């Protein structure tokens, strides 16, 4: 291995041979060129420890040689050779950065000693810089190590997720990050938390991992994607995926660097260990705090978990729902069946419920016949969808049987949501209990309509076709239909045909007022264009939180609107019966009308649960979820 790499620039053949022989014999790598241009080309191709140049080169005068070399390589060390008459120039060269100079005639031993001193000094300087760099790097590693130790002190999943992202943002100088938790199989990741300026896209709540992404997930190392704009870091323990992190927006830089990858890999060791510990504790808590022989937790765990979820909802402006499920005929079941038969029925009920609930949802036994369910990250509309799925899962499937009798398990459920219905778990429980009481006395259950489909309910409510209130049998009709009426809530009406579109206009005007809750409005009609002409405030409706769905029509139409949807349904019942269904978080309204010789006769109600179920029946009947 050569002692050093030297470039000599001299246009005289004698000195060219001199440099080659002298330095080659002494163990140096020597390159000799005859001009500054050739020297610059050589320096461009490879690195040299020292450049030896004669100030008396014919092409450049005085310090022009030094300036040319320094402009090309500012850090390059230069030793100049000069005559006695140019000592003044040599001193000026020292002032502008030349390492040293040597006078002609050149003494070979003196030149070698000079070069050895220069290269020795370079070697010592490199060692000092290396030691300094290593010390600085050690300091940074230890500071990161100490910062990562904080991750091992957290035993709460939500706080840990935030702390992991905060730590990565600090150590990577990033402005935002997102963390997803892995499913048990590692094929799916569910959004858990985000920090900083980053935003979660609509399709990123749950992320499925295909074959092409498995290498990233299983690799366990930080990866730069999209040309370094994103840094992805999988967290895993013993090759089991735990979470996936995406860091964005590097501060003051366009992209993340390989150095950032190394820092992220260091953080991942601590983050994965801490996350694994917290998930294990969570599983142990869930297992040990379940009620004996039941697929539900005890209330101690439920209340503690609910307090944490409410804290998170307040801090991050998120939604949360509380749902109560009640076995209404529990006392009757207790009087007619053995305890083990009732318990077996409850086990089937809870198994069906747990099939519908998400991993983040928890259910606890409040009383023998009452279950509390917490639905994190779920607003009021989401809780209605959950209830709909639960009713579908248990409808007609649960009953108790023995040799003497069969009896269904009658289940009621209602929900309340934070922050709309209250700021605390106690407030949500009070609202839910009140709604359950109203549910039991409401039209849908009181009149046994829950087993009927959408149009059968309308036919039942409107009575036989062609019958009016102005008949000889008016009193008999009134007595028959009176069971569907309730003071201040549900009643029959007669009205002129023009009143129907006026009612729709009034509702549309109501929902466009500032501050109104989000809602849905369904209007079944025979002609879409007629409705559009009768609604002058469609543009205001476009800016509201309510969506209007027009159903029926005589033909398909296409409107360039975001909140008003005409959906053609090929069913002649829309030509004979007009209906209106409105639901938001605060109240509900339904109107069903049929044309008679005297105008319209109809039935209208503000029974919340009735309207909610009629909308659900309508969606099921025409598969409106797919169309909408």
Secondary structure, DSSP 4 states (H G I P E B T S, - for coil): --S-EEEEE-S-HHHHHHHHHHHHHTT-EEEEESSHHHHHHHHHHS--SEEEEETT-SSS-TTHHHHHHHHH-TT--EEEEE-GGGHHHHHHHHHTT--EEEESSPPHHHHHHHHHHHHHHHHHHHHHHHHHHHHHHHHHHHHHHHHHHGGGG---HHHHHHHHHHHHHHHHTEEEEEEEEEPTTSSEEEEEEEEET----GGGSEEE--HHHHHHHHH-S-EEETTTTEEEEEEEETTEEEEEEEEEEETTSSS--HHHHHHHHHHHHHHHHHHHHHHHHHHHHHHHTBPTTSSSB-HHHHHHHHHHHHHHHHHHT--EEEEEEEETTHHHHHHHS-HHHHHHHHHHHHHHHHHHS-TT-EEEEEETTEEEEEEET--HHHHHHHHHHHHHHHTTT-EEE-SS-EEE--EEEEEEEETTS-SSHHHHHHHHHHHHHHHHHSHHHHTT-TTS-HHHHHHHHH-STT--SSSTTHHHHHHHHGGG-BTTTEEEEEE-THHHHHHHHHHHHHHTSTTPPPEEEEEEES-HHHHHHH-TTHHHHHTSSEEEEEEE-SS------SSEEEEE---THHHHEEEEEEEESS-EEEEEEEEETTEEEEEEE--HHHHHHHHHHHHHHHTHHHH-
